[in-house]
Amino acid sequence: MATPSLDHWWQPFTNVRAFRDNPRLIARGEGCFVYTPDGREILDITAGLWCANLGHGRREIAEAVQRQLLELDFAPPFQFGAPVTFAFAAKLAEYAPPGLDRIFFTKSGSESVETALKIAYAWQRARGQGTRTRFIARERGYHGVNVGGTSLQGIANNRKGFPVLDNVDFLPDLLDIPANAFSRGLPQNGADKLVALEKIIALRGAENICAVIVEPIVGAGGMVPPPVGYLERLRELCTQHDILLIFDEVVTGFGRTGAAFAATRLGVTPDLMTTAKAINGGAVPMGGVFVRRDIQEAIFAAAPKGGPELFHGNTYAGAPVATAAGLAAFEIYEREGLLTRAAGPIGRYWEDALHSLRDVPQLIDIRNFGLLGAVTLAPDARYPGAAGVPVHNRCWENGLLCRAVGDNLVMSPPLVISEHEIDLFIERLRKSILEVRPG
């Protein structure tokens, strides 16, 4: 295929002008690798964008999608439904944290966050708590790009310059390199930062707060695991003050941490949970909100009869093709034990390999949990606040698809990654850092 014009697609979160000068095109993928149009092999250490957990080119999913397209390509989700959609919801419910077995489908993580906010708000009104309209998020958190999610953004560049709601407060950032540098798994220091939540509750009044939303492990903001005891204390405070707790598991869901969800792996159950990305192996755009059963029941009980209990949804919610891909993906997740693989030997191998980079003097931190990882580069005056960008670019030249977030490089390899491929990743990342930042 001839290279098409690069003028017409406005790419998301992309320096388009720079891309046009030096395009990075991906033509196909297989396993843990993607390939350029000229056939160059690139190790994908990001699973696409945290979503291709099964690796690329899964024939079973492609065949399931083809069958579904030929049998039923689309069914309207408003007042109708396809059997395959109900079947996938039932499959997801098998893996849900305790009680969160009601699933509202969306087509992206951004829509999942927006949906969760509306459900939380509707629940508070349904139980006569209409003053509870405020939300609490966290610095460095990423919650999508719709107006609600943008309002919750803890990443400044994703928030400034856009319309936002003014009823949001923020908890402090959890990345504390002086206290927790080179931690393995959950860092030891930082649970005391939740004093900030107690202060917000005292200032705003619990009777005015609807929900707290956090990523159990920060993803796009730099891959930051929570300190020991942090999530447990967060759960306690939300329960104590009758505030809903929402986990944004768009990144951490579906095997990334060594369990179906980080909530399960970390032993803390939220009231609502947003998901997307790897819900069907990243094959077809899809997301979903897991809702505590009694929350749905309360909204249903308070709604007038004869109409929708929640006036919210989207055209492609639970689309048959997306849910068929999901059922096929879960057959693979289950058959190959991928939902728990990151908690086993490969997760430990990943941790040891990542921390083998500690001797690289340009690195001031290394973090990991499950099959997630990040390194932080020392600041570089040539690239203020973005020391990871030139390394990211060199990684591509050296056959590695990595992701830069400011001074950080973040990794989320396909769950099928092998020890040999991890070694290859370490070799190429080390080489790229040293070429950009020698001695």
N, C-alpha and C positions, 0 to 999 in steps of 0.2 A: 504494500500500500504506500503510495506516495505521501510525503509529509504534507498535511493539510495546512492551510493558512492558520496562523496563531492569533489573528486579529479579532476574532468574533466571540470567543468564549472568555468571559470575565471570570477568572478563577477565584475561588474563595480563599481568604487568608493567604494571599500570594502577592509578592512583589512582581506584578505582571510585567512591568517594564524590564526588570532584570531577567525575568524568565524568557522573554522574547529574544533577549540578546544571547542567552545560553540555555536553551530549552532542555529539560530533563524528561524525556518521553519514555513511557513504559508500554510495551506492546503485548506482553503476555506474562503469565505467571504459572509456576508449578512448585508445589511444596513450599519450602522456605525461600524460594528465589523468584525474582522477576527478571525480565529480559528486555533490553532496549530494542528498538526497531532493527538495529544492525547486529543483534544477537549477543550483545555483551551481557554477562551474568552479574546480577546484583543480589546480594544477600539481604533480604527484607527483615530487619531486626525490629520493625515496628508493627508487624502484622497489618500492613496497610496503614490504617489509622486506628490502632487498637482493636481492630474488628475481624481480621482474617485469622481467627484463632485456630481454625482447622488447617491452615495452610491454603495455598492457592490451587485452583484447578481440580476441585473435588468432583469427580464424575458423578457420584451418587446424587449430589445436589443439582447438578446440571440436568440430569435425567429426570429428577423429581419435578423440577421447574418446567421442563418440556412437556411432561405428561399433564401437569396441571394446566398449562396454557392451552393444550388441545382439548382438555375436558371442560374446564371452566376458567376463562381468563380473568373474569371480574364478576363480583357480586356486590350490589350496593349494601353497605353496612348499616344504613339508616332503615330500620324497621324490617331488615332482612338479614340473612346470614348463611354462610356456606359451612357444611359439615367439617371441612378441613380446618376451618378457623376455630371452631369449638374444640376440635381434637387437639390442636396445638395449645390452646389455653389450658386444657386439662393436663397435658404433658408438662407445661411450665409449672402448674400448681403442685405437681409431685415434688418439685425441687424448691418451692417457695419456703422462706423462713416461716416459722410457726404462725399460723393465722392469716398470712398475707396471700391468700389463694384466690383473690378476685383480680383479674387482669384486664386493664383497659388498653387496647392496642393503639399505637401511633405509628408514624413512619420515620421517626428520628429521635435522637436524644433531646433535641431542643423542644420538640412537641411533647415528649414525655415530661419534661420539667414543667412546661406550661400547664399540662394536664394535671399534674400532681398539685400544683398551686391552686388550681380551680377546685379540685376535689377537697383539698384541705379547707379552703374558704367555705365551700358548700357545707361541709360537715359541721364547721363551727356554727354556721347559721341554723343548720337543721336541729342542733341541740340547744338553741337559744343563746348562743354566745356570739352574737353579731358584732360585739365590739372588738373581737379578736381579728384584727385586719393587718397586723404588722408581721413581717418576716425577718428572720435572722439568717445570714449566710456567713461566709468566712473569707478573709483575705486569701488570695491566690487560688480560690475556687473557680471552677469553670462550670457553668450551668446552661450552655447553649446560647442561641442568638436571637430568640424572640424577645419581645419587650419585657416579659416577666423574667426570663433568664438573663437578659442583659442587665436588668436592675439588680440581680443577685450576683453579678460578676465581681469576683475579687481580683481580676486581672485588669489593670487600669486601661490598657489600650483597647480592650474589648468593650469597655463601658463608656469612656469619654467620647463626647461628640454625638451621642445618640440619646433619644428620649428615654428616661428611666422613671420608675416609681419612686416616691420619696418616703415610703413606709418600710425601709429596709435598714437594718443595722448589721455591723460586721464584727465577727470574732477575729482575734489576732491570727496572723500567719503562723503556721507550725514549723516552717523551715528555720532551724536554728543551728547553723553550722558550727559556731563556737562551742555550743553545748553538746552537739550530737554527731560531729563529723565522723564519717566512715562507720556508721552504725550498720549492723547486720540485722535485718528484720525490723521490729518495732524499736525505736529509740527509747532511751530510758528517761529523758528529761522533757518536760513540757506540759504534763497534764495539769499543772497549776495554772496554765493560761486560761482555763475555764472560769477563773475568777471574773474574767471579762463578761461572761454570760450572766453571772449572778448580778453584776453591776447593771447590765442592760435591763434585766428583768426588774430590778429595783427602780431604775429610772423610768422605764416605759410602763410598768405595771403588767403583771402576768395576764391580767384580764384583757389586755390589748394585743397580746402576741398570739398569732395563729400557729406558726410553725418555725422550726429551725431546719435548714437544709445544708448538708455537708456531703462532700465526697468522703467515704470512709478512708480511702487513700487518695490523696490529691493526684490527679492525672495530668491534664494539659498544663497545669501550673508548675510542673517540675517533678512529678512523682515523689510525693512526700508521705511516708507512712505516719500514722498517728502515734504519739508517745504511749507507752504502757499506761493503761488505766484511763486514758483520755475518753475513749468512746463509752466506756462503762459509766464514767461520771457524767458525760453528756446525757446518756439515757436516764440516769437518776434524776438529773435536774429537770429534764423535760417531763418526766412522769410526775415529779413532785409539784410542778407548776401547771400541770394539765396542758402542756404545749405539745403539739405533734412533732415527731422527729421524722424527717425525710432523709433517706440515704440516696444520693445520686450514684448509682452503680452502672452508669453507662460504660465506663472504662473497666471497672473491677468485676463486672458480672461475667458468668459463663466460663469458669475455670481459671481465670487470670491469677487468682490468689491461691489456688489449690483446693477450692471448693466451688460449688455452683455460684455462690455469692460471697463477697467479703463479709457480709453480715453473718453468714454461717461460719466462715473460717474464724472470724474474730469474736464470735459468740455474743453479739449485740444485735437485738432485733428492733428495727425501726417500725414506724406505723405505716409508712408508704415507701416505695422504692422505685426509682426510675431506672429503666434499662433501654438498651438499643444495641448498636454496633454488632457484637458477636452473637446476638440472639438467634441468628440463623447462619452463623459463619461469615457474616458480612456480605452474603451473596446478593441480597435484595434489600433495599432500604426498609427498615422496620424498627419499631421500638415498642415498649410497653411499660405501664405503671402497675406495680403490684400493690394491692390495697388490702388493708386489714378488713376482714369479713364484716365485722361489726360497724365499720365506718360506712361501707356500702349499705348495710341494712338500715342504719340511721338516716341516711340520705333518702333511701327509698321510702321509709316510713313517713318522712316529713313532706314528701313531694305530693302535689295534687294528683289525683287519679286521672287517667285519660290522656296523659302526655309523657314525654321523656322525663325521667327523674333528674337528668343532668343535661342541660342544653349545651352540649359540647361534643366535638368529634371532628373527624376529617374524612375525606373521600376514600383514602386508601387504608383506613384503619382495619387491620386484620385481613388485608388483601389475600385472596386465595393463593396466589403465586408465592407471596412472601411467607405465608404459614406453611405451605408445602415444603419450601426450602427449610423452614425451621424444623419440621418433623424429620426431614432427611438429615439435617445437621445433628439433631439429638440422637439419631441412630448411630452416628459416628462418635459423638461425644461419649455415649454409653459403651459402645463396642470397644473403643480404644482406651477407655478409662481416662479421657482427657480432662474431665471436670476436676479431678483430684491429682492429676499428674504433677502439677507445679509444687505440691506439698511433699513430693517424694524425692527420689535420688536426683532427678534432673533439676529440680529446684535447688538442691544443695550444690550441684555441680555449677549451675548458673551463678549462685552466690559466690562460690570460691573463685570462679573465673573472673567475675566482675571485680572482686576485691583484689585480684592479682595485679590490677592496674594501679594499686596504691603507690607504687614506686615512681609513677609518672609525676614529676614535680609540678607540672602545670595543673594538676587536679587538687582541689581543696576539699572535695567531698565525694563519697560514693554511697549510694543508697540502694536497697533492694527489698523486695518482698514478693514471694511466689515467683512468677515469671514476669516481674516488673523490675526495672532498674533505671538508675540515673547517675550521671556524674556531673559535678559542677567544676567548671574551669575558673582559674583565677582571673580576675578582671583584666581586660586588655584595653589600654587607652585608645588603640586604633578602632575598637569596636565597643564603644561604651554601652554597657548593659546587654550586649549581644555577642559575647565572646564565642558562643556556640555556633554562630552562623558560618564563619569561614571553615570551621572543622566539619560541619554538616556538608558543606559544598565539597570539601576534599574527600569526605567519606564516599560520596557518590562517584567521584573520579577513581577511587580505590575499590569500587565494587561493593559498597555498603550503603543501604538505605537506612539512615538514622534520622532522628528528629531533633531540631534545635528549639529550645525554649529559653530565650535570653542567654544567660551564661551557662545554661544546662543542656545536656544531651540526654534525652529520655528514650527508653527502650521497652518494648513489649513484644517479644518474639512470638511467632506462632507456637501454640502449645505442643506441636509435633516436633519441635526443634531437637536435633541430636547433639551429643557431646562434640562430635567433630565440627558441626556447624557453629556451636558456641565458641570453640577454639578459633575458628576462622573469623568470627566476629571480633574476638579480642585482638587477634593479629591485625586486622584491618583498622580497627578503631585506634589502637596504639600507634600504628604507622601514620594515620591521618593526623592525630594530635601532634605528633612530633614533627611532622612535615610543616604544619602551620605554625607551631610554637616550638622551634628547635631549642634544645638545651636551655 
